[in-house]
Amino acid sequence: MLKIEKDGEDMTGWKEYRLNDLGEILDSRRIPLSSLERAKRQGQYPYYGASGIIDYIDDYLFEGEHVLISEDGENLLSRNTPIAFIVSGRFWVNNHAHIFKGNAPYINRIVMHYLQSSDLNEFITGAAQPKLSQRSLLSIPFYLPAEPVEQKAIAAILSSLDDKIDLLHRQNATLEAMAEALFRQWFVVEAKEEWEDITVADLAIINQQSKNKNYPYQEIKYLDTGSLTNGIFEGFQNYHLDGAPSRAQRLVKHNDILISLVRPNQKHYGIIKKPSQNLVVSTGFCVLTCKNMNPHFLYLFLTSNEMTEFLHSVAEGSTSAYPALVPSDIANLELKRPPAEKLSEFSSYADSAWEKITHNQTQIRTLKKLRDTLLPKLMSGEVRVEC
């Protein structure tokens, strides 16, 4: 049971800890590998950096559940991706992430959320390259109940919310995988030679510009390529405008498809569902507005593994300083137009699947908001858990 403490109420029983009071820092066991070294050692074990998995290699350094904490990088300030996250199983870590293992499994959950919810700017050094050194990390105070039973109860509440969020993510992955399997069976395996040859440009308008030059909003929600992965929107940035949007000119509508032009192999893509009217997206996206095709059909065509690999090869062959596509690379892709009745049957299934996916994503946002609202109250003692 949760209990809200009144202002001035006795808060005895809470204690200030440091990270090495709660577990062990294992940074000395990290071993960085260059991209060339990793290329020679491809395998099944994830290789982690400051913000997540970078590669998969043939060996591991750690086993079991640990917390990885970003040591350096701009993300320490922007928080576009988590700066602390739990990993488990067998894995390798480079020297851009601190590695921590709690004295008890529930400690990992508390430490992860505590760091995620805390303002760490005073502990971060460096302007060009922000850094959270081990010395600074170990100086961060953790204010927690002294009794393990209450610590465990806090972790249980956070775990229940995390587990529900994870379940909804897995349900969405299953729904999309089923739609992908049906698409592949009907329109790849069973495709007929006599079906009409068309291009993506026959099915969608590419980067349609708004006719409204007098942009009516002073505040915009801005979505960049790094905030959209595998159809999951990790967050928007808010900007104040004096006129029309300058950082991004792509205005989007319901069911528009977003495909990243930059590093397309990193799977920055998605379908926009019921966007707010002040949402604009980075020019790093190619925005496709379907004109005579179900958007889920075109989305699954563009995001299949084969097409992702092909687009990456096109990007690698470009003259840009880094792998990048141009909109015409996507517009000129060739495919077969299925018969109307086959497409109609698939569209009914896909529309239903994405309606469930969208509903789940709404629930995920609600649960995250609840967790993020409750978290600082639990960690500060404003809300206590009665054990």
C-alpha positions as CSV (number, residue, x, y, z in Angstrom):
1,M,0.0,0.0,0.0
2,L,1.2,3.5,-0.8
3,K,1.0,6.3,1.8
4,I,1.5,10.0,1.1
5,E,3.6,11.8,3.7
6,K,2.4,15.2,4.9
7,D,4.8,18.2,4.9
8,G,6.9,18.1,8.0
9,E,6.0,14.5,8.9
10,D,8.8,12.5,10.5
11,M,10.9,10.9,7.8
12,T,13.1,8.8,10.1
13,G,14.3,5.5,8.7
14,W,15.8,7.0,5.6
15,K,19.5,7.0,4.9
16,E,21.9,8.4,2.4
17,Y,23.9,5.9,0.4
18,R,26.6,5.9,-2.2
19,L,26.7,3.5,-5.1
20,N,29.4,1.3,-3.6
21,D,27.2,0.9,-0.5
22,L,24.6,-0.7,-2.7
23,G,26.7,-3.0,-4.8
24,E,29.9,-3.3,-6.9
25,I,31.4,-1.3,-9.8
26,L,32.9,-3.6,-12.3
27,D,34.5,-1.1,-14.7
28,S,37.9,-2.8,-14.4
29,R,36.6,-5.8,-16.3
30,R,35.5,-3.8,-19.4
31,I,37.4,-4.3,-22.6
32,P,36.8,-2.0,-25.6
33,L,37.1,-3.5,-29.1
34,S,37.6,-1.5,-32.3
35,S,35.1,-1.9,-35.2
36,L,37.8,-3.8,-37.1
37,E,38.3,-6.2,-34.2
38,R,34.6,-6.8,-33.8
39,A,34.2,-7.4,-37.5
40,K,36.6,-10.4,-37.1
41,R,34.7,-11.7,-34.1
42,Q,31.1,-11.7,-35.1
43,G,28.9,-13.9,-32.9
44,Q,25.8,-14.1,-30.7
45,Y,26.8,-12.1,-27.6
46,P,25.7,-8.4,-27.4
47,Y,28.5,-5.8,-27.3
48,Y,27.3,-2.7,-25.3
49,G,28.3,0.9,-25.3
50,A,27.0,4.0,-23.5
51,S,23.5,3.8,-24.9
52,G,22.9,0.2,-25.8
53,I,23.9,-2.6,-28.1
54,I,26.5,-1.6,-30.7
55,D,27.4,-5.1,-32.1
56,Y,27.3,-8.8,-31.5
57,I,30.6,-10.7,-31.0
58,D,31.8,-14.3,-30.3
59,D,32.5,-14.0,-26.5
60,Y,31.3,-12.4,-23.3
61,L,32.8,-10.7,-20.2
62,F,29.7,-10.6,-17.9
63,E,26.9,-12.9,-17.0
64,G,23.7,-12.3,-15.1
65,E,21.8,-9.1,-14.4
66,H,23.7,-5.8,-14.2
67,V,23.1,-2.1,-14.7
68,L,24.9,-0.2,-17.4
69,I,25.4,3.6,-16.8
70,S,26.5,6.0,-19.6
71,E,30.0,7.3,-18.9
72,D,30.3,9.8,-21.7
73,G,28.5,11.3,-24.7
74,E,26.0,14.0,-25.4
75,N,23.1,11.8,-24.3
76,L,24.1,12.4,-20.7
77,L,22.7,15.8,-21.1
78,S,19.9,15.4,-23.8
79,R,18.6,12.1,-22.3
80,N,17.3,11.0,-25.8
81,T,18.0,7.4,-24.7
82,P,18.3,6.0,-21.2
83,I,21.5,6.8,-19.4
84,A,21.0,3.7,-17.1
85,F,19.5,0.4,-18.2
86,I,19.4,-3.2,-17.0
87,V,21.0,-5.9,-19.1
88,S,21.0,-9.6,-18.4
89,G,22.4,-12.9,-19.8
90,R,25.9,-13.0,-21.3
91,F,27.4,-9.8,-22.8
92,W,30.4,-7.7,-23.4
93,V,30.8,-4.0,-22.4
94,N,33.2,-1.3,-23.8
95,N,34.7,1.5,-21.8
96,H,31.9,4.0,-22.5
97,A,29.5,2.5,-19.9
98,H,30.0,1.9,-16.2
99,I,28.9,-1.5,-15.1
100,F,27.2,-2.0,-11.7
101,K,25.9,-5.1,-9.9
102,G,23.6,-4.6,-6.9
103,N,24.0,-6.5,-3.6
104,A,20.5,-7.9,-4.3
105,P,18.6,-8.2,-7.6
106,Y,16.0,-5.5,-6.5
107,I,18.9,-3.0,-6.0
108,N,19.5,-3.0,-9.7
109,R,16.0,-1.8,-10.4
110,I,16.2,1.0,-7.8
111,V,19.6,2.2,-9.0
112,M,18.5,2.3,-12.7
113,H,15.4,4.3,-11.9
114,Y,17.1,6.6,-9.4
115,L,19.7,7.6,-12.0
116,Q,17.1,7.9,-14.7
117,S,15.0,10.3,-12.7
118,S,17.8,12.4,-11.2
119,D,19.3,15.6,-12.4
120,L,23.0,14.6,-12.7
121,N,24.3,17.8,-14.3
122,E,26.4,18.8,-11.3
123,F,28.2,15.5,-11.6
124,I,28.9,15.7,-15.4
125,T,32.1,17.4,-16.6
126,G,33.2,18.4,-20.1
127,A,31.5,20.7,-22.6
128,A,32.4,19.2,-26.0
129,Q,32.3,15.7,-24.7
130,P,30.1,15.3,-21.5
131,K,31.5,12.8,-19.1
132,L,30.3,11.1,-15.9
133,S,33.5,9.7,-14.4
134,Q,33.6,6.8,-12.0
135,R,34.7,9.2,-9.3
136,S,31.6,11.4,-9.9
137,L,29.3,8.5,-10.2
138,L,30.4,7.2,-6.8
139,S,29.8,10.7,-5.3
140,I,26.1,10.7,-6.2
141,P,23.9,10.4,-3.1
142,F,21.1,7.8,-3.1
143,Y,18.4,8.7,-0.5
144,L,16.6,5.4,0.3
145,P,14.8,3.7,3.2
146,A,17.2,2.0,5.5
147,E,15.1,-1.1,5.8
148,P,15.6,-3.6,2.9
149,V,11.9,-4.6,3.1
150,E,10.8,-1.1,2.1
151,Q,13.5,-0.9,-0.6
152,K,12.3,-4.2,-2.0
153,A,8.7,-2.9,-1.9
154,I,9.6,0.2,-3.9
155,A,11.4,-2.0,-6.4
156,A,8.4,-4.2,-6.7
157,I,6.1,-1.3,-7.6
158,L,8.5,-0.1,-10.2
159,S,8.9,-3.6,-11.6
160,S,5.2,-4.1,-11.9
161,L,4.9,-1.0,-14.1
162,D,8.0,-1.9,-16.1
163,D,6.7,-5.5,-16.6
164,K,3.3,-4.1,-17.9
165,I,5.1,-1.8,-20.3
166,D,7.4,-4.6,-21.5
167,L,4.3,-6.9,-22.0
168,L,2.6,-4.2,-24.2
169,H,5.8,-3.7,-26.2
170,R,6.0,-7.5,-26.7
171,Q,2.4,-7.7,-27.8
172,N,3.0,-5.0,-30.4
173,A,6.1,-6.8,-31.6
174,T,4.0,-9.9,-32.0
175,L,1.2,-8.1,-33.8
176,E,3.6,-6.5,-36.3
177,A,5.5,-9.8,-36.8
178,M,2.3,-11.6,-37.7
179,A,1.4,-8.8,-40.2
180,E,5.0,-9.1,-41.6
181,A,4.6,-12.9,-41.9
182,L,1.3,-12.6,-43.8
183,F,2.7,-9.9,-46.0
184,R,5.7,-12.1,-46.9
185,Q,3.6,-15.1,-47.6
186,W,1.0,-13.4,-49.8
187,F,3.1,-10.8,-51.6
188,V,6.6,-12.3,-51.7
189,V,6.3,-16.1,-51.6
190,E,3.0,-16.2,-53.5
191,A,3.7,-13.2,-55.8
192,K,2.7,-13.7,-59.4
193,E,4.8,-12.7,-62.4
194,E,1.8,-11.2,-64.1
195,W,1.1,-8.7,-61.4
196,E,1.6,-5.1,-62.5
197,D,5.1,-3.6,-62.1
198,I,5.0,-0.3,-60.2
199,T,7.2,2.0,-58.1
200,V,6.8,3.5,-54.7
201,A,6.2,6.9,-56.4
202,D,3.1,5.3,-58.0
203,L,1.7,4.7,-54.6
204,A,2.7,7.7,-52.5
205,I,3.5,11.3,-52.5
206,I,7.1,11.9,-51.3
207,N,7.8,14.8,-48.9
208,Q,4.6,16.6,-49.6
209,Q,4.9,20.3,-48.6
210,S,2.2,22.2,-46.7
211,K,0.3,24.9,-48.6
212,N,-0.1,26.9,-45.4
213,K,2.8,29.3,-45.4
214,N,1.4,31.2,-42.3
215,Y,2.3,28.5,-39.8
216,P,-0.2,29.1,-36.9
217,Y,1.8,27.5,-34.0
218,Q,4.4,29.1,-31.8
219,E,5.2,25.8,-30.1
220,I,6.1,22.7,-32.1
221,K,6.7,19.1,-31.3
222,Y,9.8,18.0,-33.2
223,L,10.6,14.4,-34.0
224,D,14.1,13.5,-35.1
225,T,15.4,10.2,-36.5
226,G,17.1,9.2,-33.2
227,S,13.7,9.4,-31.4
228,L,12.0,6.8,-33.6
229,T,13.1,3.2,-33.7
230,N,11.2,0.2,-35.0
231,G,8.0,2.2,-35.0
232,I,8.4,3.2,-31.3
233,F,8.4,6.9,-30.6
234,E,10.9,7.5,-27.7
235,G,10.0,11.1,-27.3
236,F,9.6,14.5,-28.9
237,Q,11.5,17.7,-28.4
238,N,9.6,21.0,-27.9
239,Y,10.6,24.2,-29.6
240,H,9.3,27.8,-29.5
241,L,9.0,29.5,-32.9
242,D,8.9,33.1,-34.0
243,G,7.5,32.1,-37.4
244,A,7.4,29.0,-39.6
245,P,9.4,25.9,-38.4
246,S,13.0,26.3,-39.5
247,R,14.6,23.1,-38.0
248,A,12.2,20.8,-39.9
249,Q,9.9,21.5,-42.8
250,R,8.1,18.1,-42.8
251,L,4.5,18.5,-41.7
252,V,2.9,15.1,-41.3
253,K,-0.6,13.6,-41.3
254,H,-2.3,10.5,-40.0
255,N,-0.9,7.3,-41.6
256,D,2.1,9.0,-43.1
257,I,5.2,6.7,-43.3
258,L,8.5,7.9,-42.0
259,I,11.8,6.3,-43.3
260,S,15.1,7.6,-42.2
261,L,17.4,8.8,-45.0
262,V,20.4,8.7,-42.6
263,R,21.9,5.3,-41.7
264,P,18.8,3.4,-42.8
265,N,20.1,0.1,-41.4
266,Q,19.5,1.4,-37.9
267,K,15.7,1.0,-38.5
268,H,14.5,4.5,-37.8
269,Y,11.0,4.2,-39.2
270,G,7.4,4.2,-38.3
271,I,3.8,5.2,-39.2
272,I,2.4,8.4,-37.7
273,K,-1.0,7.8,-36.0
274,K,-3.2,10.8,-35.2
275,P,-0.4,13.3,-34.7
276,S,-0.9,16.7,-33.0
277,Q,-1.3,19.4,-35.5
278,N,2.0,21.1,-34.4
279,L,4.1,18.0,-35.0
280,V,7.0,18.4,-37.5
281,V,9.6,15.9,-38.3
282,S,13.3,16.1,-39.2
283,T,14.4,16.5,-42.8
284,G,16.4,13.4,-42.1
285,F,13.1,11.5,-42.7
286,C,11.5,10.7,-46.1
287,V,7.8,11.2,-45.5
288,L,5.5,9.1,-47.7
289,T,1.7,10.0,-47.9
290,C,-0.1,7.1,-49.6
291,K,-2.5,8.1,-52.3
292,N,-3.9,4.8,-53.6
293,M,-2.4,2.1,-51.4
294,N,-2.9,0.9,-47.8
295,P,-0.1,2.5,-45.7
296,H,0.6,-0.7,-43.8
297,F,1.2,-2.6,-47.1
298,L,3.8,0.0,-48.2
299,Y,5.3,0.3,-44.7
300,L,5.9,-3.5,-44.5
301,F,7.4,-3.5,-48.0
302,L,9.8,-0.6,-47.1
303,T,10.8,-2.0,-43.7
304,S,11.4,-5.7,-44.6
305,N,14.8,-7.0,-43.8
306,E,15.7,-7.3,-47.5
307,M,14.6,-3.8,-48.3
308,T,16.4,-2.4,-45.2
309,E,19.6,-4.1,-46.3
310,F,19.2,-2.9,-49.9
311,L,18.6,0.7,-48.9
312,H,21.6,0.5,-46.6
313,S,23.7,-0.7,-49.5
314,V,22.5,2.2,-51.6
315,A,23.3,4.6,-48.8
316,E,26.8,3.2,-48.4
317,G,27.3,3.8,-52.1
318,S,26.4,7.4,-51.9
319,T,28.9,10.3,-52.1
320,S,27.8,11.6,-48.6
321,A,30.3,11.9,-45.7
322,Y,28.2,9.2,-44.0
323,P,25.6,6.7,-45.2
324,A,22.6,8.6,-46.5
325,L,19.7,8.2,-49.0
326,V,17.9,10.8,-51.1
327,P,14.1,10.6,-51.4
328,S,14.4,9.5,-55.0
329,D,16.2,6.3,-53.8
330,I,12.9,5.4,-52.1
331,A,10.5,6.7,-54.7
332,N,12.1,4.6,-57.5
333,L,11.9,1.3,-55.6
334,E,10.1,-1.3,-57.7
335,L,7.4,-3.7,-56.5
336,K,4.4,-5.7,-57.8
337,R,0.8,-4.4,-57.4
338,P,-1.3,-7.2,-55.9
339,P,-4.9,-7.9,-57.1
340,A,-7.5,-5.6,-55.5
341,E,-9.3,-8.4,-53.6
342,K,-6.0,-9.7,-52.1
343,L,-4.9,-6.3,-51.1
344,S,-8.3,-5.5,-49.5
345,E,-8.2,-8.7,-47.4
346,F,-4.7,-7.9,-46.2
347,S,-5.6,-4.3,-45.5
348,S,-8.5,-5.3,-43.2
349,Y,-6.1,-7.5,-41.2
350,A,-3.3,-4.9,-41.0
351,D,-5.7,-2.1,-40.1
352,S,-7.0,-4.1,-37.2
353,A,-3.5,-5.1,-36.1
354,W,-2.3,-1.5,-36.1
355,E,-5.4,-0.3,-34.3
356,K,-4.4,-2.6,-31.4
357,I,-0.8,-1.5,-31.7
358,T,-1.8,2.1,-31.4
359,H,-4.1,1.4,-28.4
360,N,-1.1,-0.4,-26.7
361,Q,1.2,2.5,-27.4
362,T,-1.3,4.9,-25.8
363,Q,-1.3,2.6,-22.7
364,I,2.5,2.5,-22.7
365,R,2.7,6.3,-22.7
366,T,0.1,6.4,-19.8
367,L,2.0,3.9,-17.8
368,K,5.4,5.6,-18.4
369,K,3.8,8.9,-17.3
370,L,2.5,7.2,-14.1
371,R,5.8,5.6,-13.4
372,D,7.8,8.9,-14.0
373,T,5.4,10.8,-11.8
374,L,5.4,8.3,-9.0
375,L,9.2,7.6,-9.2
376,P,10.5,10.9,-7.7
377,K,7.8,10.7,-5.0
378,L,8.9,7.2,-4.0
379,M,12.6,8.2,-4.1
380,S,12.1,11.4,-2.0
381,G,9.9,9.8,0.6
382,E,6.9,11.9,-0.3
383,V,5.1,8.7,-1.0
384,R,5.9,5.8,1.3
385,V,5.2,2.1,0.9
386,E,3.5,0.5,3.8
387,C,5.0,-3.0,4.2
